[in-house]
Amino acid sequence: MPAYDPYALAFPAAPFTLTSGDFADGAPLPLACYAPERGDGLSPALSWSQLPENAESVILTAYDPDAPIPGGLWHWIVKDIPADAAGLAAGAGAVGGAVLPEGASHLLNDLGEMGYHGVNPPPGTGVHRLVLCATALSVPKLQVPEGASTALLHILMIEHTVGRAVLIGTSEASEVSTAGVVAA
């Protein structure tokens, strides 16, 4: 059975380019992007180009469709990124949003945090994908009620979506020795 594509059923949108200087599309995420139990818990650096002309803002989401829970796991949601920002710096997912472009803000992820939560696949669950999606919107700010679910966010985005770009990084559990040292 092919791997689930969370954007296969999404409303169509013009493609644009999403890249990272930290990893290539389909390649492993650097350890810096793993949760603090294994890495630094930093969000990756991202950049986009060729946004549709009528794009006024971008929403960035990071989703693990391979998490061993129903519905997968949303690691990171950022809204109202100005279209001219052209990307997010490494670590922009820090709780508090100090590294975000002016006007952008985090929404609550599935782990109850207002920021990026690093990947940390449980042992025995194989390779996980972190699907990073930049969605270009035709409005500078998307009105989202406080505490809104990620599902509601996606519903509110539909009528304003003018472009979409996806970048996938992979992660995998490591075996940990009894001394607590990550084995190679």
Disulfide bonds with the S-S distance in Angstrom:
none
